[in-house]
């Protein structure tokens, strides 16, 4: 019977080789590797529709709620609040 001469790597190569802050390095690498994320990190949002940005939030396990209410204060202009 032949014994394996290698180890199976985990999902984070930085952790496997003992790099400090391995999770941060993995996230940074994934951001650079994926053009859409890289553009968002550089705050280049023009190519993304609002719907696409909202879908990104959902994929990041965030609830998105959009509420529309009648304007209560008729003396001031309607407002947009994002929190």
Beta strands, then each sheet from edge to edge (+ up, - down):
end
